Amino acid sequence: MKVIFRRAAAGAAAGVLAYGLVVVAIVLIFQTGLVTLYGLFMMIYAAVPAGGILAWPFLWVFRVRPAWTAAGLGLLFAMSAAYLVTSFFQPEPWAPILAVVIVYALVATVTTPGLAERLAWWRTGPAVARVPLLAPDLAGYRIEMVDASPGFLHYRLVPATGPAVGVTIWPPGFGGLEGRVVERRDATVAITAGPDVQPELVEVIAWTLAPRPHLFQGVAVGGGR
């Protein structure tokens, strides 16, 4: 759920930035005095598709992937919202901003890979995750399972002494993650560590990740081996 909320916030921010830049561009062009009133109206009508196109790179930067799907749906919904608002209401100045926030937060949420599976509240062992059981080649660490649900696996690498390192496995192409992100053909992995963990250790974990299902045998959520 945390990642879904993060995607929604990133989508809303991408929409506001994209359309905000379009509005700034229109104002600057109009202030040059080279545009007639008719031209201004034409630019206003073009603002919605221009903002929708400009939202794609912002969505990509904010790791809302696949960005093109969210951008396409955002453009469609934004144009629909603009038509409905201008046809049936007398919008307040803040209404377009609210509409953009709602539209892009919504499309970023509904385009979350495996959304239905991530909304499942039940949890069992690592087998239910349906993602590769990836683990690093790291001596002296044990796996402590934190959470597992369809399309999601989160565990900690716990040493005999010292701070633990978190590893989260998502389906390939999943965005909006924090930490050291490893993009693989079979999964997207996020490695999170505190300031007390050496960066070199995080890199070793990232580079030695491989399917090691035997390490997860007998490990239940809340337990370790």
ZIMO-V892134 format. One record per backbone hydrogen bond with DSSP energy under -0.5 kcal/mol. NH is the residue of the N-H (numbers start at 1). CO is the residue of the C=O. E is the energy in kcal/mol with one decimal. If there is no record, write none. Layout:
BEGIN
nh->NH co->CO e->E
nh->NH co->CO e->E
END
This chain:
BEGIN
nh->5 co->1 e->-2.4
nh->6 co->2 e->-1.9
nh->7 co->3 e->-2.5
nh->8 co->4 e->-2.3
nh->9 co->5 e->-2.3
nh->10 co->6 e->-2.5
nh->11 co->7 e->-2.8
nh->12 co->8 e->-2.3
nh->13 co->9 e->-2.3
nh->14 co->10 e->-2.5
nh->15 co->11 e->-2.3
nh->16 co->12 e->-2.4
nh->17 co->13 e->-2.5
nh->18 co->14 e->-2.5
nh->19 co->15 e->-2.5
nh->20 co->16 e->-2.2
nh->21 co->17 e->-2.2
nh->22 co->18 e->-1.6
nh->23 co->19 e->-2.3
nh->24 co->20 e->-2.4
nh->25 co->21 e->-2.4
nh->26 co->22 e->-2.2
nh->27 co->23 e->-2.4
nh->28 co->24 e->-2.5
nh->29 co->25 e->-2.4
nh->30 co->26 e->-2.5
nh->31 co->27 e->-2.0
nh->32 co->28 e->-0.7
nh->32 co->29 e->-0.9
nh->33 co->30 e->-1.5
nh->34 co->29 e->-0.6
nh->40 co->36 e->-2.0
nh->41 co->37 e->-2.1
nh->42 co->38 e->-2.0
nh->43 co->39 e->-2.1
nh->44 co->40 e->-2.1
nh->45 co->41 e->-2.2
nh->46 co->42 e->-1.7
nh->47 co->43 e->-0.6
nh->47 co->44 e->-0.8
nh->48 co->44 e->-0.5
nh->50 co->46 e->-2.1
nh->51 co->47 e->-2.8
nh->52 co->48 e->-2.3
nh->53 co->49 e->-2.2
nh->54 co->50 e->-2.4
nh->55 co->51 e->-1.5
nh->56 co->52 e->-0.6
nh->56 co->53 e->-1.0
nh->58 co->54 e->-0.9
nh->59 co->55 e->-2.8
nh->60 co->56 e->-2.3
nh->61 co->57 e->-2.5
nh->62 co->58 e->-2.3
nh->63 co->60 e->-1.5
nh->64 co->59 e->-3.0
nh->65 co->63 e->-1.2
nh->70 co->66 e->-1.5
nh->71 co->67 e->-2.7
nh->72 co->68 e->-2.3
nh->73 co->69 e->-2.5
nh->74 co->70 e->-2.5
nh->75 co->71 e->-2.3
nh->76 co->72 e->-2.1
nh->77 co->73 e->-2.9
nh->78 co->74 e->-2.7
nh->79 co->75 e->-2.3
nh->80 co->76 e->-2.0
nh->81 co->77 e->-2.9
nh->82 co->78 e->-2.5
nh->83 co->79 e->-2.1
nh->84 co->80 e->-2.4
nh->85 co->81 e->-2.7
nh->86 co->82 e->-2.2
nh->87 co->83 e->-1.7
nh->88 co->84 e->-2.1
nh->89 co->85 e->-1.6
nh->91 co->89 e->-0.8
nh->95 co->92 e->-1.5
nh->96 co->92 e->-0.5
nh->98 co->94 e->-2.1
nh->99 co->95 e->-2.6
nh->100 co->96 e->-2.4
nh->101 co->97 e->-2.4
nh->102 co->98 e->-2.5
nh->103 co->99 e->-2.8
nh->104 co->100 e->-2.5
nh->105 co->101 e->-1.9
nh->106 co->102 e->-2.2
nh->107 co->103 e->-2.5
nh->108 co->104 e->-1.8
nh->109 co->105 e->-1.4
nh->110 co->106 e->-2.8
nh->111 co->107 e->-1.4
nh->112 co->109 e->-1.6
nh->115 co->112 e->-1.3
nh->118 co->114 e->-2.1
nh->119 co->115 e->-1.4
nh->120 co->117 e->-1.3
nh->124 co->148 e->-0.8
nh->126 co->219 e->-0.7
nh->128 co->125 e->-1.2
nh->129 co->126 e->-1.5
nh->130 co->127 e->-0.9
nh->134 co->132 e->-1.9
nh->135 co->210 e->-2.3
nh->138 co->136 e->-1.3
nh->141 co->138 e->-0.8
nh->142 co->158 e->-2.4
nh->144 co->156 e->-2.6
nh->145 co->143 e->-0.5
nh->145 co->223 e->-2.2
nh->146 co->154 e->-2.3
nh->147 co->154 e->-2.2
nh->149 co->152 e->-2.1
nh->151 co->129 e->-3.1
nh->152 co->149 e->-2.2
nh->153 co->169 e->-1.6
nh->154 co->147 e->-2.9
nh->155 co->167 e->-2.7
nh->156 co->144 e->-2.6
nh->157 co->165 e->-3.3
nh->158 co->142 e->-2.9
nh->158 co->156 e->-0.8
nh->159 co->157 e->-0.6
nh->160 co->140 e->-0.8
nh->165 co->157 e->-1.8
nh->166 co->192 e->-2.8
nh->167 co->155 e->-3.1
nh->168 co->190 e->-2.4
nh->169 co->153 e->-3.3
nh->170 co->188 e->-3.1
nh->171 co->151 e->-0.6
nh->174 co->171 e->-1.4
nh->180 co->191 e->-2.7
nh->181 co->179 e->-0.8
nh->182 co->189 e->-3.4
nh->183 co->181 e->-0.6
nh->184 co->182 e->-0.7
nh->184 co->187 e->-2.4
nh->188 co->170 e->-2.3
nh->189 co->182 e->-2.7
nh->190 co->168 e->-2.7
nh->191 co->180 e->-2.5
nh->192 co->166 e->-2.3
nh->192 co->190 e->-0.5
nh->197 co->194 e->-1.6
nh->201 co->198 e->-0.8
nh->202 co->198 e->-1.4
nh->203 co->199 e->-1.9
nh->204 co->200 e->-2.1
nh->205 co->201 e->-2.2
nh->206 co->202 e->-2.3
nh->207 co->203 e->-2.6
nh->208 co->204 e->-1.6
nh->209 co->206 e->-0.6
nh->210 co->135 e->-1.6
nh->212 co->133 e->-2.8
nh->215 co->212 e->-1.7
nh->216 co->213 e->-1.4
nh->217 co->214 e->-0.8
nh->219 co->216 e->-2.0
nh->220 co->218 e->-0.6
nh->222 co->145 e->-2.5
nh->223 co->220 e->-2.5
nh->225 co->143 e->-1.8
END
